[in-house]
Amino acid sequence: MDLEKNKKEVFASVEEACRKAGRPENSVNVVAVTKYVDSSTAKRLVATGIQHIGENRVDKFLDKYQVLAAENLTWHLIGSLQRRKVKEVINYVDYFHALDSIKLAKEIDKRADHVINCFLQVNISREASKHGFLVEELNQVLPELEKLEKIRIVGLMTMAPIDAGPQDLSEIFQGAKDLQKELQRKQLINMPFSEISMGMSRDYKEAIAHGSTFVRIGTAFFK
Ligand SMILES: *Cc1c(COP(=O)(O)O)cnc(C)c1O
């Protein structure tokens, strides 16, 4: 595993996707997802010049945090979070990408000692197996979330199905982008909706073409 080379390739490819989309090269934040590797490998990757680090599970997040807390990184919890685990982890989190229920938001609000930047996870593809709010639920959800002082909704997060073809990807990512813009225009309290978290190793180029501002990349760093 040549981490230095993989890192260069991923960042060059993200920059190229930005250029192709007519976007500034620094308009996309790359979250390096370290869930496949141990803390020492994650540390070696960080040494190649990583700012954003992401984990999808609480136990692995805490493992990495223990070893890398001094590195001045931005910490992302990207996977679904059980309510009973919130208190173990939330105060180490800078960005939480998978806010998918009001009950979870209330627990975060109760346990957090700083404002947590959250992405609302939306199920644009309407896959039954996927987490996230359906679009039509948001009118009811947003006023509830507006009341929670420790929750700042920075944007939307979505995932495309594993078997999505180019046309599906385009529809899902554009659907998420259009929704983000619509919500941003509402200027809700504590909800800038300026960001969008979409794109993984297999589909980040398409996500960037459709306006993603945070891509969550694992496999491509550790091949
Ligand atoms: C694992 C994971 C990723 C990264 O996926 P890769 O295909 O390895 O790039 C992104 N987002 C979430 C929520 C994940 O769990």
Ligand as a Chemical Component Dictionary entry (heavy atoms), coordinates in Angstrom:
data_LIG
# 
_chem_comp.id                   LIG 
_chem_comp.type                 NON-POLYMER 
_chem_comp.pdbx_formal_charge   0 
_chem_comp.three_letter_code    LIG 
# 
loop_
_chem_comp_atom.comp_id 
_chem_comp_atom.atom_id 
_chem_comp_atom.alt_atom_id 
_chem_comp_atom.type_symbol 
_chem_comp_atom.charge 
_chem_comp_atom.model_Cartn_x 
_chem_comp_atom.model_Cartn_y 
_chem_comp_atom.model_Cartn_z 
_chem_comp_atom.pdbx_ordinal 
LIG C1 C1 C 0 -17.170 3.521 4.213  1  
LIG C2 C2 C 0 -17.920 4.743 3.956  2  
LIG C3 C3 C 0 -17.501 5.657 2.977  3  
LIG C4 C4 C 0 -16.271 5.440 2.120  4  
LIG O1 O1 O 0 -16.516 4.433 1.187  5  
LIG P1 P1 P 0 -15.429 3.964 0.103  6  
LIG O2 O2 O 0 -16.258 3.284 -0.918 7  
LIG O3 O3 O 0 -14.513 3.054 0.808  8  
LIG O4 O4 O 0 -14.777 5.186 -0.404 9  
LIG C5 C5 C 0 -18.268 6.802 2.798  10 
LIG N1 N1 N 0 -19.377 7.043 3.527  11 
LIG C6 C6 C 0 -19.817 6.186 4.474  12 
LIG C7 C7 C 0 -21.046 6.519 5.236  13 
LIG C8 C8 C 0 -19.107 5.000 4.709  14 
LIG O5 O5 O 0 -19.547 4.150 5.650  15 
# 
loop_
_chem_comp_bond.comp_id 
_chem_comp_bond.atom_id_1 
_chem_comp_bond.atom_id_2 
_chem_comp_bond.value_order 
_chem_comp_bond.pdbx_ordinal 
LIG C1 C2 SING 1  
LIG C2 C3 SING 2  
LIG C2 C8 DOUB 3  
LIG C3 C4 SING 4  
LIG C3 C5 DOUB 5  
LIG C4 O1 SING 6  
LIG O1 P1 SING 7  
LIG P1 O2 DOUB 8  
LIG P1 O3 SING 9  
LIG P1 O4 SING 10 
LIG C5 N1 SING 11 
LIG N1 C6 DOUB 12 
LIG C6 C7 SING 13 
LIG C6 C8 SING 14 
LIG C8 O5 SING 15 
# 
